[in-house]
């Protein structure tokens, strides 16, 4: 563990959403598989393998645009199926919109919280918030809809979404906004996330105490200072130990 300068008492604990509080990877896989099967029924001459490859290509292009600031997450979401049909050489028709609606709905209803999210109930002495990348609109596939569906709104005091702020993690501005909303300095805030690049790098650069939750146990050991978390845990309950250690 590395210590930050100007250590202050922790007053706020922020969490990433996908992969930290909820299993979005499994939900995405379910929605993807069932949507591809539905697409194959409409276009039986197209194989699932071809759809999978085209889907991967489309998302690589769209996320490159997203990460270079050329579009927002809502635009990625709203254009992915049109781009998929174009990549596959299929006619643009109403089936494309039906598939998008089905995918988004199935993704949302397949989400579930990790059991250790129950730790939130033990953090009443702190401001508890979520800082997440994604869309902020009322669409079924938005971070706002996911937080509501998972009933996390009732368990947190603030929600900061990149689609609202205009910058994505690891940009330190989104972390600063979250701290301002909680009325705490970054040095008095802890951030818990499951990705090194977006969560730990961003939290470190903002001056927050960073906690990496390693649920997959296959992350390489970071060598760059910005990528090194203050704590590494495998279960959200360990956040309590981090807080105690940090306060001692």
Secondary structure, DSSP 4 states (H G I P E B T S, - for coil): --PPSS-----EEEE-SBTTTB-HHHHHHHHHHHHHHHHHHH-TTS-HHHHHHHHHHHHHHHHHHHHTTSS-HHHHHHHHHHHHHHHHT----HHHHHHHHHHHHHHHHT--B-GGGGGGGG-TTSEEEEEE-S--SSSSSSHHHHHHHTT-GGG-SEEEEHHHHS--TTSHHHHHHHHHHHT--GGGEEEEES-IIIIIHHHHHHTPEEEEE-SSS-PPPP-SGGG--SEEESSTTHHHHHHHHHH-
